[in-house]
Amino acid sequence: MARRRDLLKGLVTLPLAGGIAGHALAMPEQARDFERDYFKELGVRTFINAAGTYTALTASLPHPEVIKAINYAALQFVKLEELQDRVGERIAELLKCEAAMVTSGAASAITLGTAAVLTGGDPQKVERIPNDLTGMKSEVIIQKSHRVGYDHAIRNCGIKLIEVETKGEMEAAINAQTAMMWFYNNNNPVGKIRDEEFVAIGRRYGVPTFNDCAADVPPVENLWKYTKMGFDLVCFSGGKGLRGPQSAGLLLGKKDLISAARKNAPPNGNSIGRGMKVNKEEVLGMLVALEIYLAKDHQQDWALWEKQVKLINDAAVSVPGVKTEMHVPEIANHVPSIRIRWDAGKIQATPDEVRNQLRNGHPSIETVGGAESVDMTTWMMIPGEERIVAKRLKEVLSAAVKK
Ligand SMILES: *Cc1c(COP(=O)(O)O)cnc(C)c1O
């Protein structure tokens, strides 16, 4: 830990790196020793991630210590159930909740959590979902403003989503068929029913509540905030801000529900979760990633990201006609970010064209944004890469300045 931190500090003070020195930095420590360059052999291009934790861009790089844990686990057999038991206990202790399990991403945590409330872990019910819900509840209540593509993971269990807007509508919607109430943490500010009130309604009517916090660290406190608030189930992605294995996730919550969720998952073959296997390497890697995340100096991370974003900002605004906005999204991806726009009368390139030029340059740089802007974050960069990004951005924008 200390070593890595010192390394980061050292890199930050480097002068603006030229192409070659910069590219060496782009190779993560853990990938440098390999004899074969597999991605190159395949013709798959690697890039500097100025976008953030996007699944399509493989989201995050695991900490070197996580890779060590994965390599350790790969060399010996254990019983999967026993490993999940022990890792779950340890995670619950670290995150101050009743119980926990490692899932195959936050998306599988949503399906397994839903399956847990439907079946209660009853083996016959576990076998029957999603196409025979006889003897099970069949509705999940969701605020209209909390609908998001990820709620497909709830529907995987064969239930019907009931959309409501107000507290009154929610209370009227609760009936004998109500299995669960689902909450999308990022949309807390836009829903008519806020988190604490949502939990209180669930409690009053005896309906379990689930909060999807997949992309909601930092801040680190969110890892226990919502179970403490009273949500019965909470999930996080393992491979976003936590920088664990990309396909791992966390399901946290009540002991009986976590136990029931486990019955719906491997090694149980006749279950909805059988295709959501988490191998021993990732179960262990997830725990180690959490340990590292909890022990790290979050303020130092934040200061580094702010400095990196500022560097990119200064390079961008040095080009006439460019306007930037440095901002921090309120809940999901709550990290220093930058939005870059320009006066179309002064710079002759669309944001798409600039994104493509960054992508097709050397090294390749991936960014996000829409028709109006190029958007970036630096938290998924290898420290030092921000200098290459700043330099390339300035080059691309400058070249498009109208003469
Ligand atoms: C990313 C995300 C998910 C899915 O997480 P995975 O770990 O990739 O399965 C679910 N819900 C929300 C809100 C997310 O942002």
The ligand as a Tripos MOL2 file, in Angstrom:
@<TRIPOS>MOLECULE
LIG
   15    15     1     0     0
SMALL
NO_CHARGES

@<TRIPOS>ATOM
      1 C1        -22.9220   -0.7500  -13.3220 C.3       1 LIG1
      2 C2        -24.2670   -0.8390  -12.7240 C.ar      1 LIG1
      3 C3        -24.8970   -2.0860  -12.5400 C.ar      1 LIG1
      4 C4        -24.2710   -3.3720  -13.0080 C.3       1 LIG1
      5 O1        -23.0840   -3.6210  -12.3230 O.3       1 LIG1
      6 P1        -22.1420   -4.8230  -12.7400 P.3       1 LIG1
      7 O2        -21.1950   -4.9000  -11.5820 O.co2     1 LIG1
      8 O3        -21.4840   -4.4530  -14.0170 O.co2     1 LIG1
      9 O4        -22.9900   -6.0270  -12.8800 O.co2     1 LIG1
     10 C5        -26.1360   -2.1210  -11.9400 C.ar      1 LIG1
     11 N1        -26.7400   -0.9920  -11.5420 N.ar      1 LIG1
     12 C6        -26.1800    0.2220  -11.7140 C.ar      1 LIG1
     13 C7        -26.9150    1.4360  -11.2520 C.3       1 LIG1
     14 C8        -24.9180    0.3470  -12.3050 C.ar      1 LIG1
     15 O5        -24.3570    1.5390  -12.4560 O.3       1 LIG1
@<TRIPOS>BOND
     1     1     2 1
     2     2     3 ar
     3     2    14 ar
     4     3     4 1
     5     3    10 ar
     6     4     5 1
     7     5     6 1
     8     6     7 2
     9     6     8 1
    10     6     9 1
    11    10    11 ar
    12    11    12 ar
    13    12    13 1
    14    12    14 ar
    15    14    15 1
@<TRIPOS>SUBSTRUCTURE
     1 LIG1         1 GROUP 0 **** ****
